[in-house]
Amino acid sequence: MNLTAGDVYYADLDPIKGTEQRGTRPVIVVSVANLGPRAIVVPMTTTLRAWATRIPVTLHGIRAEALCEQVRSIDIVRLNEELYGRINPETLVEIQEIIARLIGVYTASGPLLT
């Protein structure tokens, strides 16, 4: 499977612990490097909250949010083999910047989220 940042696949995120995002749902690949049998992804939800850690995404006419606070590394066996879609490059950059701020990496956009 050849993954590219911005690709969207359905992934089985179970089993989970605590408040981790659960179920089979679309995830956005955010890793830019080949991580072998793993990918860094952000799950999506249609439960809209407009939190500072969430980025609006519309894919196939469905409004959703990328849950940047739920970023995780998964084995690619969790991914459906069929590509579901691709987000636009501007949205990918927004997601990656939120993640960078969450983990303490400063970006041109400013300081850490508070």
C-alpha positions in Angstrom: 0.0 0.0 0.0 1.5 3.3 -1.1 0.3 6.1 1.3 0.5 9.8 0.7 -0.2 12.6 3.2 -3.7 13.8 2.6 -5.1 10.4 1.6 -8.3 9.3 3.4 -9.0 5.7 4.1 -11.5 3.9 6.3 -9.7 2.4 9.3 -10.8 0.0 12.1 -9.6 1.9 15.2 -10.8 -0.8 17.7 -9.9 -1.9 20.2 -9.5 1.4 22.1 -8.8 2.5 25.6 -10.6 5.3 27.5 -11.6 8.3 25.3 -9.8 7.3 22.1 -11.8 7.5 18.9 -13.5 4.2 18.2 -15.0 2.3 15.4 -14.5 2.0 11.7 -14.2 5.6 10.3 -12.4 7.7 7.8 -8.9 8.7 8.8 -6.5 11.2 7.2 -2.9 10.2 6.6 -0.7 13.0 7.9 2.7 11.3 7.9 4.9 12.5 5.1 7.6 9.8 5.5 7.4 6.1 4.7 7.0 4.5 8.2 7.0 1.0 6.9 3.9 -0.9 8.0 2.6 2.1 9.9 1.0 5.5 9.2 0.3 8.5 11.4 -3.4 9.4 11.0 -6.1 11.7 12.3 -9.6 10.3 12.6 -12.6 12.2 11.3 -16.1 12.6 12.9 -19.4 14.0 11.7 -20.1 15.2 15.3 -19.2 18.8 14.8 -17.8 20.7 17.8 -15.8 23.6 16.3 -13.0 23.1 18.9 -9.6 24.7 18.3 -8.1 21.3 17.8 -10.5 20.3 15.0 -10.4 21.3 11.3 -13.5 21.2 9.1 -13.4 18.8 6.2 -15.9 18.2 3.5 -15.5 14.9 1.6 -18.0 13.4 -0.8 -20.5 16.1 0.2 -20.3 15.1 3.9 -19.3 17.7 6.5 -16.9 16.4 9.1 -14.0 17.5 11.4 -10.5 16.2 11.5 -9.8 15.3 15.2 -6.2 16.6 15.5 -6.3 15.9 19.2 -6.7 12.2 18.4 -3.6 11.8 16.2 -2.2 8.3 16.4 0.1 5.9 14.7 -1.5 2.8 13.4 -0.5 -0.4 11.5 -1.6 -0.2 7.9 -3.5 -3.5 8.3 -6.2 -1.3 10.0 -6.8 0.5 6.7 -9.3 -0.5 4.1 -7.4 -1.2 0.9 -9.5 1.2 -1.1 -8.7 4.9 -1.1 -11.8 6.8 0.1 -10.6 10.2 -1.0 -8.1 13.0 -0.6 -8.2 16.3 1.2 -6.9 19.5 -0.3 -3.3 20.5 0.4 -4.4 23.7 2.4 -6.5 21.6 4.8 -3.6 19.1 5.2 -1.3 22.0 6.2 -3.9 23.3 8.7 -4.1 19.8 10.3 -0.3 19.3 10.4 0.1 22.8 12.0 -2.4 22.0 14.7 -0.6 18.7 15.5 2.7 20.5 15.5 1.4 23.0 18.1 -0.2 20.2 20.2 3.2 18.4 20.5 5.2 21.6 21.1 6.7 22.3 17.7 6.4 25.9 16.8 5.3 26.9 13.4 5.0 30.1 11.3 1.4 30.3 12.5 2.3 31.1 16.1 2.7 29.7 19.6 1.2 26.6 21.2 -2.6 26.4 21.6 -3.8 27.4 25.0 
